[in-house]
Structures are given as structure tokens and as C-alpha cells.
């Protein structure tokens, strides 16, 4: 009797386990049915082009003869590493990143600190500081190309009023990249500003009140409370900003009249890749250059994400 009951209990348990497995399977299949269309589109328009681009980097592909390319192995990469123009464009990209990234972080933090305080017109300033970010690049370039113009441009007009010689913002090879950086900071600082402002609003007011009662001044509270508590936000902004800066192209290309700037002073790595693929039509060579840039961005991104993960573990 007891053995029969034991067998019956085991059979009932196995049936329940099977039902649970079937239920989980149905749930998983239902979820997969919702995700599958996105996965198909993702594979077709992202993964497949990435793999195709990697394959093309090993061939002598051109736009005029995509079906008759010769296999070069690492030939495109060897030619790329021996091209001084590539190293120049990569250096310009890194210089742009090194200069623009700290500016975008510091200015965004300063603006957020200003607006986060109870000041008249707070909502107005939030809108004004963020507004340039929503403008298309063509509009931004049009605005700044007029500002930079010699003779009648506003920037040189102010310099002339101050009895300072005019500056060739778009014609001087030593100034052209600075012009692109100024434009980029004005255009994109609003995004970082919003992130910092959101981070500041998560800080408990009691911390600042307690520090104020202990005699801490405004700068001390910013230095020892606000900035440390915004470390995650700063790391996130740093990651996003470095990735975006390493891909600088549109504003520099359009500001210089679809050119490379004086003495190629504003031609970054992405513009070098664009010209290799769509000006000289060396698609295989351009693919190799794009993968070098991709590896550089990947290394920087992974390093910064590891730093962010360490901050989260220590928090």
C-alpha cells in the first residue's frame, strides 16, 4: 500500500514538474515571438554589415568592381599603418577628444550647479542651455559659419571693437580645430547639462543642510558632497563623450565647406575613412581603417565601463 502511494506521489510530482516546464516554455516562446522581429532587423542591418565590412577589409574592394576583388590578406592594414595621412587624422581625432571632453564636462557641471540653485528664471535657463542640442548639425554649422566669417562675422566684430586683430577661424590651420571644438561644445553641452542636473536632484538636501550647519561654505559643499556623489554621472558622461568625440565628422566636414580644413587640420579619422571610401572609392581600404577606429573605441569603452563597474562595487 505504501509502495503504491509512493509511486503515485512520484508520478504526480513528475507531472507537476512537466507542467511547470511546459508553462515556462510557453512563456519563453511568447517572449521570443515579441523579440524575434527586432533580432532579425538587428542581424540584417547591424551584425551582417559588420561582418561584411570585416571581410571587405581583407580584399581590394572598390565601388566600381565589388564582385571582382582580389584577396590582400593584411595588405590594407599594412598600407594603412604606413600612411602618414591616417596617423595625422587619428592624431587630430585624439586631440579633439582630449580638449573637448574636459570642456564639455566642466562647463556642463558649472551650468547645472548654477541652474540647480533657486534663481529667478530657472526654467528659462534650463531651456536655453539645452536648446542647442536639439538643433540639426546643418543649422548649427550655418550659425557658426556666419559667426566665424572675417569682416562681418560677430566674433571678429567683437575682436575688432576690442582693438584685437581679426582671427582666421576657418582659414588658419592653428585655429581651425579650435573653431570646431567651440562649435561642438556649444552644440552638445546641453545633453551633459541635463544629466548632471538630474544627478544633482537625486542628492538629498539634508546632506547640504547638515554641512551648512557645520560651517561648510558653498564651495566646500560642492567639493566634498556634490562632486563625489556625481561620480557615476561623470563617468557615464565621460564614456559617452569620448565615444562621440572619437567619431567626430559632421560638424568639421560641413564647417570647412565639405573639406579637410586648412592643411588638413580638421580632418579626423572618420572623415579620412569617408574620403577613402567615397572619394577614392577604395572600399576595402576604408573598411580596414574603420576597424582600426572601431578597435580603438572598443578599448576605450571597455576600459571606462570597467572603471564604472568598479565604482558601483565600491559604492
C-alpha positions, 0 to 999 in steps of 0.5 A: 500500500505504501509502495503504491502511494509512493509511486503515485506521489512520484508520478504526480510530482513528475507531472507537476514538474512537466507542467511547470516546464511546459508553462515556462516554455510557453512563456519563453516562446511568447517572449521570443515571438515579441523579440524575434522581429527586432533580432532579425532587423538587428542581424540584417542591418547591424551584425551582417554589415559588420561582418561584411565590412570585416571581410571587405577589409581583407580584399581590394574592394572598390565601388566600381568592381565589388564582385571582382576583388582580389584577396590582400590578406593584411595588405590594407592594414599594412598600407594603412599603418604606413600612411602618414595621412591616417596617423595625422587624422587619428592624431587630430581625432585624439586631440579633439577628444582630449580638449573637448571632453574636459570642456564639455564636462566642466562647463556642463557641471558649472551650468547645472550647479548654477541652474540647480540653485533657486534663481529667478528664471530657472526654467528659462535657463534650463531651456536655453542651455539645452536648446542647442542640442536639439538643433540639426548639425546643418543649422548649427554649422550655418550659425557658426559659419556666419559667426566665424566669417572675417569682416562681418562675422560677430566674433571678429566684430567683437575682436575688432571693437576690442582693438584685437586683430581679426582671427582666421577661424576657418582659414588658419590651420592653428585655429581651425580645430579650435573653431570646431571644438567651440562649435561642438561644445556649444552644440552638445553641452546641453545633453551633459547639462541635463544629466548632471542636473538630474544627478544633482536632484537625486542628492538629498538636501539634508546632506547640504543642510547638515554641512551648512550647519557645520560651517561648510561654505558653498564651495566646500559643499560642492567639493566634498558632497556634490562632486563625489556623489556625481561620480557615476554621472561623470563617468557615464558622461565621460564614456559617452563623450569620448565615444562621440568625440572619437567619431567626430565628422559632421560638424568639421566636414560641413564647417570647412565647406565639405573639406579637410580644413586648412592643411588638413587640420580638421580632418579626423579619422572618420572623415579620412575613412569617408574620403577613402571610401567615397572619394577614392572609392577604395572600399576595402581600404576604408573598411580596414581603417574603420576597424582600426577606429572601431578597435580603438573605441572598443578599448576605450569603452571597455576600459571606462565601463570597467572603471564604472563597474568598479565604482558601483562595487565600491559604492 
